[in-house]
Amino acid sequence: MPRTSSKKGVTGSAASTNPAVDLFRSASSKAANKELERIDQLFHTYANTSSGMIDPEGIEFLCSDLEVEHTDVRILMLAWKMQSEKQGYFSLDEWRRGLKALRADTAQKLKKALPELEKEVRRPSNFVEFYSYAFQYCLTEEKQKSIDVESICLLLDLVLGFEFRPQVDALIQYLKTQTDYKVINMDQWMGFYRFVNEISFPDLSNYDPFLAWPLILDNFVESLRAMHG
């Protein structure tokens, strides 16, 4: 007959009813609840009482408290952290998701978290996801799959201008002067990102039009080569 250890049973039982463990769990749970309460209170500081969401006006007030412009790329990064689905609006669930991850339950803490958030986004493993999100965030109409060239130029400047200024300036200049494309789709948008990361600039020596580049980039490179002889 197999022997059972009574000690094991006592130890397991003691561990599960250890007053110190229970006290720690209780304190942690209370702290988490308090943090969530403060996050919710902060949300309602900026939220529109009718819609129950932080709308563009509320985001303007938030930006004022954070001392950043509403066009600052870090506001887009904040939307990415929240996984906000609608441009210019934050729901309570999105707000909770973002601020809990940033451990920010006051405007001051959120302001202090922005530099770390920017570092997080700019890591290569995260940036491609953020870059893709930036395009999707600007799709404001149902079933919309492309964005007008003027908006794309602003978005390129916002998300890539910091690191790839010469390429972005040349691409924006081309987009503004060409007449073949009025809108840009996701495939072209992701092609721009691949281009600035992979292609030697300004000599373009490793650009091969026979590889799978969007046609708009073939045209862009052709125009640059013609310009520089």
C-alpha positions as CSV (number, residue, x, y, z in Angstrom):
1,M,0.0,0.0,0.0
2,P,1.6,3.4,-1.0
3,R,2.7,5.5,1.9
4,T,1.4,9.1,2.1
5,S,3.3,11.9,3.8
6,S,1.2,13.8,6.3
7,K,3.9,16.5,6.4
8,K,3.3,17.4,2.8
9,G,-0.4,17.9,3.4
10,V,0.3,20.1,6.4
11,T,2.9,22.1,4.5
12,G,0.6,22.6,1.5
13,S,-2.3,23.6,3.7
14,A,-0.1,26.0,5.7
15,A,1.2,27.7,2.6
16,S,-2.3,28.3,1.3
17,T,-3.4,29.8,4.6
18,N,-0.2,31.6,5.5
19,P,-1.3,34.9,7.0
20,A,1.7,36.8,5.6
21,V,1.0,35.5,2.1
22,D,-2.7,36.4,2.4
23,L,-1.9,39.8,3.7
24,F,0.5,40.5,0.8
25,R,-2.1,39.3,-1.7
26,S,-4.8,41.5,-0.1
27,A,-2.5,44.5,-0.1
28,S,-1.5,44.0,-3.7
29,S,-5.1,43.6,-4.8
30,K,-6.1,46.8,-2.9
31,A,-3.2,48.7,-4.4
32,A,-4.2,47.6,-7.9
33,N,-7.8,48.5,-7.3
34,K,-6.7,52.0,-6.0
35,E,-4.5,52.5,-9.0
36,L,-7.4,51.5,-11.4
37,E,-9.6,54.0,-9.5
38,R,-7.1,56.8,-10.1
39,I,-6.7,55.8,-13.8
40,D,-10.5,55.9,-14.1
41,Q,-10.7,59.3,-12.3
42,L,-8.1,60.7,-14.7
43,F,-10.1,59.4,-17.7
44,H,-13.2,61.2,-16.5
45,T,-11.2,64.4,-16.2
46,Y,-10.9,64.5,-20.0
47,A,-13.9,62.4,-21.1
48,N,-17.0,63.8,-22.8
49,T,-19.9,62.9,-20.5
50,S,-22.3,62.4,-23.4
51,S,-20.1,59.9,-25.4
52,G,-18.3,58.4,-22.4
53,M,-15.0,58.7,-24.4
54,I,-12.1,61.1,-24.5
55,D,-12.8,63.0,-27.8
56,P,-10.6,65.4,-29.8
57,E,-11.3,68.2,-27.4
58,G,-10.4,66.1,-24.4
59,I,-7.2,65.1,-26.1
60,E,-6.4,68.8,-26.6
61,F,-6.8,69.2,-22.8
62,L,-4.7,66.1,-22.1
63,C,-1.9,67.4,-24.4
64,S,-2.0,70.8,-22.6
65,D,-1.5,69.0,-19.2
66,L,1.3,66.8,-20.7
67,E,2.8,70.0,-22.3
68,V,3.0,68.5,-25.8
69,E,1.4,69.5,-29.0
70,H,-1.5,67.3,-30.2
71,T,0.6,66.7,-33.4
72,D,3.5,65.3,-31.3
73,V,4.4,61.8,-32.4
74,R,4.3,60.7,-28.7
75,I,0.5,61.2,-28.7
76,L,0.3,58.7,-31.6
77,M,2.6,56.4,-29.6
78,L,0.2,56.7,-26.7
79,A,-2.7,55.7,-29.0
80,W,-0.6,52.7,-30.1
81,K,0.1,51.7,-26.5
82,M,-3.7,51.9,-25.8
83,Q,-4.4,50.1,-29.1
84,S,-6.9,52.9,-29.8
85,E,-9.2,51.9,-32.6
86,K,-10.7,55.3,-33.6
87,Q,-8.6,58.3,-34.5
88,G,-9.0,61.1,-32.0
89,Y,-10.9,59.1,-29.4
90,F,-9.9,57.0,-26.4
91,S,-12.4,54.6,-24.7
92,L,-12.2,53.8,-21.0
93,D,-10.9,50.2,-21.8
94,E,-8.2,51.6,-24.1
95,W,-7.2,54.2,-21.5
96,R,-6.9,51.6,-18.8
97,R,-4.9,49.3,-21.1
98,G,-2.4,52.0,-21.9
99,L,-2.0,53.7,-18.5
100,K,-1.8,50.4,-16.6
101,A,1.0,49.3,-18.9
102,L,2.8,52.6,-18.4
103,R,2.1,52.5,-14.6
104,A,0.7,56.0,-14.8
105,D,-2.4,57.0,-12.7
106,T,-1.8,60.8,-12.8
107,A,-1.2,63.3,-15.6
108,Q,2.3,64.0,-14.0
109,K,3.2,60.3,-14.1
110,L,2.0,60.0,-17.7
111,K,4.1,63.0,-18.7
112,K,7.1,61.3,-17.1
113,A,6.3,58.0,-18.9
114,L,6.4,59.6,-22.4
115,P,10.2,59.4,-22.9
116,E,10.3,55.7,-21.9
117,L,7.3,55.1,-24.2
118,E,9.2,56.7,-27.1
119,K,12.2,54.5,-26.4
120,E,10.0,51.4,-26.3
121,V,8.3,52.3,-29.7
122,R,11.6,53.1,-31.4
123,R,13.0,49.6,-30.7
124,P,13.1,47.8,-34.1
125,S,11.0,45.0,-32.8
126,N,8.2,47.4,-31.9
127,F,8.6,50.1,-34.5
128,V,7.4,48.1,-37.5
129,E,4.2,47.4,-35.6
130,F,3.8,51.0,-34.6
131,Y,4.5,52.1,-38.2
132,S,1.7,49.8,-39.5
133,Y,-0.6,50.9,-36.7
134,A,-0.1,54.6,-37.7
135,F,-1.5,53.9,-41.1
136,Q,-4.5,51.9,-39.8
137,Y,-5.2,54.6,-37.2
138,C,-5.7,57.1,-40.0
139,L,-8.4,54.9,-41.7
140,T,-11.3,56.9,-40.4
141,E,-14.1,55.6,-42.6
142,E,-15.7,52.1,-42.7
143,K,-14.0,49.9,-45.3
144,Q,-11.4,52.6,-46.1
145,K,-8.2,51.0,-47.3
146,S,-6.2,54.0,-48.6
147,I,-5.2,57.5,-47.4
148,D,-4.9,60.6,-49.4
149,V,-1.4,61.7,-50.4
150,E,-1.4,64.9,-48.4
151,S,-2.2,63.1,-45.2
152,I,0.5,60.5,-46.0
153,C,3.1,63.2,-46.4
154,L,2.2,64.5,-42.9
155,L,2.3,61.0,-41.5
156,L,5.6,60.1,-43.1
157,D,7.2,63.3,-41.6
158,L,5.7,62.4,-38.2
159,V,6.8,58.8,-37.9
160,L,9.9,58.5,-40.1
161,G,11.3,62.1,-40.3
162,F,13.1,61.8,-37.0
163,E,15.4,59.0,-38.2
164,F,15.3,59.1,-42.0
165,R,15.1,62.9,-42.8
166,P,16.8,62.9,-46.2
167,Q,14.8,60.0,-47.6
168,V,11.5,61.3,-46.1
169,D,12.1,64.8,-47.6
170,A,12.8,63.3,-51.0
171,L,9.8,61.0,-50.9
172,I,7.5,63.8,-49.7
173,Q,8.7,66.1,-52.5
174,Y,8.0,63.4,-55.0
175,L,4.6,62.5,-53.7
176,K,3.6,66.2,-53.8
177,T,4.7,66.7,-57.4
178,Q,3.7,63.4,-59.0
179,T,0.2,63.1,-60.6
180,D,-0.2,59.3,-60.9
181,Y,-1.3,58.6,-57.3
182,K,-3.9,60.4,-55.3
183,V,-4.1,57.9,-52.4
184,I,-1.6,55.4,-50.8
185,N,-2.5,51.9,-49.6
186,M,-1.0,49.7,-46.9
187,D,1.3,47.8,-49.2
188,Q,2.8,51.0,-50.6
189,W,3.0,52.4,-47.0
190,M,5.0,49.4,-45.8
191,G,7.1,49.6,-48.9
192,F,8.2,53.1,-47.9
193,Y,9.4,51.7,-44.5
194,R,11.3,48.9,-46.2
195,F,12.9,51.4,-48.6
196,V,14.3,53.7,-46.0
197,N,15.6,50.8,-44.0
198,E,17.2,48.8,-46.8
199,I,18.2,51.1,-49.7
200,S,21.4,53.0,-49.7
201,F,20.6,56.7,-50.0
202,P,21.1,59.0,-51.9
203,D,23.1,56.8,-54.4
204,L,20.3,54.1,-54.5
205,S,23.0,51.6,-55.6
206,N,21.3,48.5,-54.2
207,Y,17.8,49.3,-55.5
208,D,16.6,46.6,-57.8
209,P,13.3,47.3,-59.6
210,F,13.0,43.6,-60.5
211,L,12.5,42.8,-56.9
212,A,9.0,43.1,-55.3
213,W,8.8,46.8,-54.8
214,P,5.5,48.7,-55.2
215,L,5.4,50.5,-58.6
216,I,5.3,53.9,-56.9
217,L,8.8,53.3,-55.5
218,D,10.1,52.2,-58.9
219,N,8.8,55.6,-60.2
220,F,10.3,57.5,-57.3
221,V,13.7,56.0,-57.8
222,E,13.5,56.6,-61.5
223,S,12.7,60.2,-60.9
224,L,15.6,60.6,-58.5
225,R,18.1,59.0,-60.9
226,A,16.8,61.2,-63.7
227,M,17.2,64.3,-61.5
228,H,20.7,63.5,-60.6
229,G,21.8,62.4,-64.0
